[in-house]
Amino acid sequence: MKILQSYEIKLISLIMIIAFATTVVAGCTDSASAKPGVTPSTITQQSGHPVTGTTTPTKTTPTPAQVTTTLAGVTVTPYSSTGVIKLDPISDKSSGDTFTLTGTTSLPTGTTLLWQVMPDTGTPPSGPDKDSTMSVMGNDKVLTGDGTTNKLSVSVNLGRLVPGKYVAIVGKMKGDPAKGTGFDMGSDYGYTYFTLR
């Protein structure tokens, strides 16, 4: 009888230890995955024998995506700073391409525009990058439009640019290099991104 009681006590103790250990492990797993920003560590294989039957819980946090538009199978992300100049989306280009950069503006016909195609730095542009050695730049005039908005049409040669993500910016020119007043872009400008392959 004493042997049976001793066996029952040991069995009950073993069951309680297993239940306690399971509760502790489950509590640790739940508390780690419930805390924001805490990611359970990844198990790496230390020997030539793979671990079987184990799973590691993972927590994924979605990242906000930029709004994009798909036109005829081309994904573009248009931007405009003030709405005075709105550039049309630019599809992906290849090295050496020539294309026409187009858009609309409320600026009067004949206004001098300064434009530049330069590498994307990850920060929205606020004007031309005069120090960039990997860009193309020029100036053009606002063309007469439909009576409510005027248009811009700029021929761009990408001949010397290397593949990467670029931004095209067009703005109202400030200053006049011919008069020695230099040149810059005023506060009225628009820009859009594209990929050069």
C-alpha positions as CSV (number, residue, x, y, z in Angstrom):
1,M,0.0,0.0,0.0
2,K,2.8,2.4,0.9
3,I,4.5,1.6,-2.5
4,L,1.3,2.5,-4.3
5,Q,0.9,5.8,-2.4
6,S,4.5,6.7,-3.1
7,Y,4.0,5.9,-6.8
8,E,0.8,8.1,-6.9
9,I,2.6,11.0,-5.2
10,K,5.5,10.8,-7.6
11,L,3.1,10.6,-10.6
12,I,1.0,13.6,-9.4
13,S,4.2,15.6,-8.8
14,L,5.5,14.8,-12.3
15,I,2.2,15.9,-13.8
16,M,2.2,19.1,-11.8
17,I,5.8,19.9,-12.9
18,I,5.0,19.2,-16.6
19,A,1.8,21.4,-16.3
20,F,3.8,24.2,-14.6
21,A,6.6,24.1,-17.2
22,T,4.1,24.1,-20.0
23,T,2.3,27.1,-18.5
24,V,5.6,29.0,-18.0
25,V,6.8,28.3,-21.6
26,A,3.4,29.3,-23.0
27,G,3.4,32.4,-20.9
28,C,6.9,33.4,-22.1
29,T,6.0,32.8,-25.7
30,D,2.7,34.8,-25.5
31,S,4.3,37.7,-23.6
32,A,7.1,38.0,-26.1
33,S,4.8,38.0,-29.1
34,A,2.4,40.4,-27.4
35,K,4.9,43.1,-26.8
36,P,5.1,45.6,-29.8
37,G,8.5,45.6,-31.5
38,V,9.7,42.3,-29.8
39,T,10.5,39.6,-32.3
40,P,11.3,36.1,-31.1
41,S,14.9,35.1,-31.9
42,T,15.5,32.9,-34.9
43,I,16.9,29.4,-34.2
44,T,20.0,28.7,-36.3
45,Q,21.3,25.3,-37.0
46,Q,24.4,24.6,-34.9
47,S,25.1,21.0,-36.0
48,G,24.7,18.9,-39.1
49,H,21.4,17.5,-37.6
50,P,18.3,19.5,-38.5
51,V,15.8,20.3,-35.7
52,T,12.5,18.6,-36.5
53,G,9.0,19.2,-35.1
54,T,9.7,22.8,-33.8
55,T,8.2,26.0,-35.0
56,T,9.2,29.5,-34.2
57,P,6.4,32.1,-33.9
58,T,7.0,35.2,-35.9
59,K,5.4,38.6,-35.8
60,T,5.2,40.7,-39.0
61,T,4.5,44.4,-38.9
62,P,3.2,45.8,-42.2
63,T,5.0,48.9,-43.5
64,P,3.0,51.7,-45.2
65,A,3.4,51.7,-48.9
66,Q,3.5,54.7,-51.2
67,V,0.5,55.3,-53.3
68,T,1.1,54.2,-56.9
69,T,-1.0,54.2,-60.0
70,T,-0.8,51.6,-62.8
71,L,-1.3,52.9,-66.3
72,A,-1.2,50.4,-69.2
73,G,0.9,48.0,-67.1
74,V,3.4,50.6,-65.9
75,T,3.5,51.4,-62.2
76,V,4.3,55.1,-61.5
77,T,4.4,57.2,-58.4
78,P,3.6,60.8,-59.4
79,Y,4.3,63.7,-57.1
80,S,3.8,67.5,-57.3
81,S,4.9,70.1,-54.8
82,T,2.5,73.0,-55.3
83,G,0.1,72.0,-58.0
84,V,1.3,74.9,-60.3
85,I,3.2,72.4,-62.4
86,K,2.0,68.8,-62.7
87,L,4.2,66.3,-64.5
88,D,2.7,63.3,-66.4
89,P,3.9,59.9,-65.1
90,I,7.1,58.6,-66.7
91,S,7.3,54.9,-67.6
92,D,10.5,53.0,-67.0
93,K,13.3,53.9,-69.4
94,S,16.4,52.3,-70.8
95,S,20.0,53.7,-70.8
96,G,20.4,55.9,-73.8
97,D,16.7,56.7,-74.3
98,T,15.4,60.0,-75.4
99,F,11.9,60.9,-74.3
100,T,9.5,63.8,-74.0
101,L,8.7,65.0,-70.5
102,T,5.2,66.4,-70.5
103,G,2.8,68.0,-68.1
104,T,0.5,70.9,-67.4
105,T,0.9,74.2,-65.6
106,S,-1.0,77.4,-64.6
107,L,2.0,79.5,-65.4
108,P,1.6,81.9,-68.4
109,T,2.8,80.9,-71.9
110,G,6.4,81.8,-72.5
111,T,7.5,81.4,-68.8
112,T,11.0,80.0,-68.7
113,L,11.2,76.6,-67.1
114,L,14.3,74.9,-65.6
115,W,14.3,71.1,-65.6
116,Q,16.6,68.4,-64.3
117,V,16.7,64.6,-64.3
118,M,18.8,63.4,-61.3
119,P,19.3,60.4,-59.1
120,D,16.7,59.8,-56.4
121,T,18.2,60.5,-53.0
122,G,15.2,59.2,-51.1
123,T,14.2,62.8,-50.1
124,P,11.7,64.8,-52.2
125,P,13.6,67.4,-54.3
126,S,13.0,71.1,-53.6
127,G,15.1,72.3,-56.5
128,P,17.9,71.4,-58.9
129,D,21.1,69.7,-57.7
130,K,23.7,71.9,-59.3
131,D,26.5,69.7,-57.9
132,S,25.2,66.4,-59.4
133,T,27.6,64.8,-61.9
134,M,25.1,62.2,-62.8
135,S,22.2,64.2,-64.1
136,V,20.9,66.0,-67.2
137,M,19.5,69.6,-67.1
138,G,18.1,72.3,-69.4
139,N,15.5,74.9,-69.8
140,D,12.5,75.4,-71.9
141,K,9.3,77.6,-72.2
142,V,5.7,77.0,-71.2
143,L,3.6,76.3,-74.3
144,T,0.0,77.5,-74.9
145,G,-2.6,75.0,-73.7
146,D,-6.3,74.6,-73.9
147,G,-7.2,78.0,-72.4
148,T,-7.5,76.8,-68.8
149,T,-4.1,75.2,-68.4
150,N,-0.9,75.5,-70.4
151,K,1.5,72.7,-71.1
152,L,5.1,71.8,-71.0
153,S,7.0,69.5,-73.4
154,V,10.7,68.9,-72.8
155,S,13.0,66.7,-74.8
156,V,15.2,64.7,-72.5
157,N,18.3,62.6,-73.6
158,L,19.3,60.0,-71.0
159,G,22.4,59.1,-72.9
160,R,25.0,59.3,-70.1
161,L,23.0,58.2,-67.1
162,V,23.5,54.8,-65.5
163,P,20.6,52.5,-64.4
164,G,18.9,53.4,-61.1
165,K,15.9,55.3,-59.7
166,Y,15.7,58.9,-60.9
167,V,13.5,62.0,-60.3
168,A,12.6,64.5,-62.9
169,I,11.9,68.0,-61.6
170,V,10.6,71.0,-63.6
171,G,10.1,74.5,-62.1
172,K,9.9,78.2,-62.9
173,M,13.4,79.5,-63.5
174,K,14.6,82.2,-61.2
175,G,17.5,84.4,-62.4
176,D,19.1,84.7,-65.9
177,P,22.5,83.3,-66.6
178,A,22.8,85.5,-69.7
179,K,22.5,88.6,-67.4
180,G,24.9,87.2,-64.8
181,T,22.2,86.7,-62.2
182,G,22.7,82.9,-62.1
183,F,19.8,80.5,-62.2
184,D,17.7,78.6,-59.8
185,M,14.2,77.2,-59.4
186,G,11.5,79.2,-57.7
187,S,8.8,77.7,-55.4
188,D,6.6,76.6,-58.3
189,Y,7.8,73.2,-59.4
190,G,6.6,69.6,-59.9
191,Y,8.4,66.3,-59.9
192,T,7.9,62.6,-60.7
193,Y,10.0,59.5,-60.3
194,F,11.0,56.8,-62.8
195,T,13.4,53.9,-63.1
196,L,16.2,53.7,-65.6
197,R,17.1,50.2,-66.6
